[in-house]
Amino acid sequence: MAHLDLLFRDYEIQMEAQKHRDYEADARELRQIELSRVTVADRLAAQLGQLLTIHGSTGDIWRGRLETLGLGWLQLETDAGGLILPLAHLLYWEGGNHQAVGEAHEVSRKLTLGSALRALSAAQRDIHIYHAGGTGLTSAGKVWAVGADYCEIVGLQAHKEDARGTRGTPRCVLFTSIAAIRVAG
């Protein structure tokens, strides 16, 4: 009889161990399902206030504190001032809290790149635009007007090697061509 009790006890231990393994596997699978629903904006929302190193599509690397997250863009506060980066031109970021997932404030998540540019226009802030494509082309000046998918910059200087833009002539810049916007002092 003792032999049979030991056999049943061994079987109970094996069943309990299998139940624990199944529970762990279910938990891992559930975590993967939950993670599959998380967007990059949700991950970035959890990084608000954190120091990040961001690698852009132009080859530039920016380091700073994540200040704001809008609809398709973020604002990074760097040692050189504010920087607005469209999410479409980010390759990856490092730093921050990679365990966290958060929700940005609903209002800020609805603000588009156009909203940020309108605010810069109203404040008459000087900006410096880094254009996408890795060509080294940049534009600097004030935002004169903002449309649905473009902005106009005046008082600008365009730089690529020795090329210069004409002052006072508005330049229409497509949002899709903006890799980064540096906000002057």
C-alpha positions as CSV (number, residue, x, y, z in Angstrom):
1,M,0.0,0.0,0.0
2,A,2.9,2.4,0.8
3,H,4.2,1.7,-2.7
4,L,0.9,2.7,-4.2
5,D,0.8,5.9,-2.1
6,L,4.2,6.9,-3.3
7,L,3.2,6.3,-6.9
8,F,0.1,8.5,-6.5
9,R,2.2,11.2,-4.7
10,D,4.7,11.1,-7.6
11,Y,1.9,11.4,-10.1
12,E,0.4,14.4,-8.2
13,I,3.8,16.1,-8.2
14,Q,4.2,15.6,-11.9
15,M,0.6,16.9,-12.6
16,E,1.3,20.0,-10.4
17,A,4.6,20.6,-12.3
18,Q,2.8,20.3,-15.7
19,K,0.0,22.6,-14.5
20,H,2.7,25.2,-13.5
21,R,4.5,24.8,-16.9
22,D,1.1,25.3,-18.7
23,Y,0.4,28.4,-16.6
24,E,3.8,29.9,-17.4
25,A,3.3,29.1,-21.2
26,D,-0.2,30.7,-21.1
27,A,1.2,33.8,-19.3
28,R,4.0,34.2,-22.0
29,E,1.5,33.8,-24.8
30,L,-0.9,36.3,-23.2
31,R,2.0,38.8,-22.8
32,Q,2.8,38.4,-26.5
33,I,-0.8,39.0,-27.5
34,E,-1.0,42.1,-25.3
35,L,2.3,43.4,-26.7
36,S,1.2,42.8,-30.3
37,R,-1.5,45.5,-29.7
38,V,1.0,48.2,-28.4
39,T,2.0,50.9,-30.9
40,V,5.2,52.8,-31.1
41,A,3.3,55.8,-29.9
42,D,2.2,53.9,-26.8
43,R,5.8,52.9,-26.1
44,L,7.0,56.5,-26.6
45,A,4.2,57.8,-24.3
46,A,5.7,55.7,-21.5
47,Q,9.0,57.4,-22.2
48,L,7.8,61.0,-21.5
49,G,10.3,62.8,-19.4
50,Q,13.0,60.1,-20.0
51,L,16.4,60.7,-21.6
52,L,16.5,59.1,-25.1
53,T,19.0,58.7,-27.9
54,I,17.1,58.8,-31.2
55,H,18.6,57.7,-34.5
56,G,17.0,59.4,-37.5
57,S,16.6,58.4,-41.2
58,T,19.1,61.1,-42.2
59,G,21.9,59.5,-40.1
60,D,21.6,62.1,-37.4
61,I,21.6,61.1,-33.8
62,W,19.8,63.2,-31.2
63,R,20.0,63.0,-27.4
64,G,17.5,64.6,-25.1
65,R,14.5,64.4,-22.8
66,L,11.2,63.4,-24.4
67,E,8.9,66.4,-23.7
68,T,5.8,66.0,-25.9
69,L,4.2,63.3,-28.0
70,G,1.8,64.3,-30.8
71,L,0.0,62.5,-33.6
72,G,2.9,61.3,-35.7
73,W,5.7,63.4,-34.0
74,L,7.6,64.0,-30.8
75,Q,9.4,66.8,-29.2
76,L,12.8,66.2,-27.7
77,E,14.5,68.8,-25.5
78,T,18.2,68.7,-26.2
79,D,21.2,70.7,-25.0
80,A,20.9,72.8,-28.2
81,G,17.1,73.5,-27.7
82,G,13.8,71.9,-28.8
83,L,13.7,69.4,-31.6
84,I,10.5,68.2,-33.3
85,L,10.9,64.8,-35.0
86,P,8.2,63.1,-37.3
87,L,7.9,59.5,-36.2
88,A,8.1,58.4,-39.8
89,H,11.7,59.4,-40.0
90,L,12.9,57.7,-36.8
91,L,14.9,54.5,-37.2
92,Y,15.0,53.6,-33.5
93,W,15.6,54.9,-30.0
94,E,17.7,53.8,-27.1
95,G,17.3,54.6,-23.4
96,G,14.2,55.3,-21.4
97,N,12.1,52.6,-19.6
98,H,11.7,49.6,-22.0
99,Q,9.4,47.8,-19.6
100,A,6.7,50.5,-19.6
101,V,3.8,51.1,-21.9
102,G,1.8,54.2,-21.5
103,E,-0.9,56.4,-22.9
104,A,0.0,60.0,-23.8
105,H,-2.5,62.6,-22.8
106,E,-5.4,62.4,-25.3
107,V,-5.1,66.1,-26.4
108,S,-1.4,65.9,-27.1
109,R,-1.9,62.6,-29.0
110,K,-4.3,64.4,-31.3
111,L,-2.0,67.3,-32.1
112,T,-0.6,66.9,-35.6
113,L,2.8,68.1,-37.0
114,G,0.8,70.9,-38.5
115,S,-0.5,71.9,-35.0
116,A,3.1,72.1,-33.8
117,L,4.2,74.2,-36.8
118,R,1.2,76.5,-36.3
119,A,2.3,77.1,-32.7
120,L,5.8,77.9,-33.9
121,S,4.4,80.3,-36.5
122,A,2.2,82.1,-33.9
123,A,5.3,82.4,-31.6
124,Q,7.4,83.6,-34.5
125,R,10.2,81.2,-33.6
126,D,13.1,80.6,-35.8
127,I,13.4,77.0,-37.0
128,H,15.9,74.9,-38.9
129,I,14.5,72.0,-40.9
130,Y,16.5,68.9,-41.7
131,H,15.1,67.4,-44.9
132,A,14.6,63.7,-45.4
133,G,16.5,61.6,-47.8
134,G,20.0,62.1,-46.3
135,T,20.9,64.7,-48.9
136,G,22.2,67.2,-46.3
137,L,19.6,69.8,-47.5
138,T,18.3,72.0,-44.7
139,S,16.1,75.1,-44.5
140,A,16.0,77.8,-41.8
141,G,13.7,80.7,-41.1
142,K,10.2,81.4,-39.7
143,V,7.0,79.5,-40.4
144,W,4.9,81.8,-42.5
145,A,1.9,79.6,-43.2
146,V,0.8,76.0,-42.5
147,G,-1.4,74.0,-44.7
148,A,-2.8,70.5,-44.3
149,D,0.4,68.7,-45.5
150,Y,2.9,71.5,-46.0
151,C,4.3,74.7,-44.5
152,E,5.8,77.8,-45.9
153,I,9.1,79.1,-44.5
154,V,10.3,82.7,-45.1
155,G,13.5,84.6,-44.3
156,L,15.2,81.3,-45.0
157,Q,18.6,80.1,-45.8
158,A,18.9,76.8,-47.6
159,H,22.1,74.9,-47.2
160,K,23.7,72.2,-49.3
161,E,27.3,72.7,-49.8
162,D,27.5,76.4,-51.0
163,A,23.9,76.7,-52.4
164,R,21.8,79.6,-50.9
165,G,18.1,80.2,-50.9
166,T,16.7,83.6,-51.5
167,R,15.6,85.6,-48.5
168,G,12.0,86.7,-48.3
169,T,10.6,84.2,-50.9
170,P,8.4,81.6,-49.2
171,R,9.5,78.1,-49.6
172,C,6.8,75.4,-49.5
173,V,8.0,72.4,-47.5
174,L,6.1,69.2,-47.6
175,F,5.6,67.5,-44.2
176,T,6.8,64.2,-45.7
177,S,10.1,65.9,-46.5
178,I,10.7,66.9,-42.9
179,A,13.1,64.6,-41.0
180,A,13.6,67.0,-38.0
181,I,12.8,70.6,-36.9
182,R,15.3,72.3,-34.6
183,V,13.6,75.2,-32.7
184,A,16.0,78.1,-32.1
185,G,16.7,79.2,-28.5
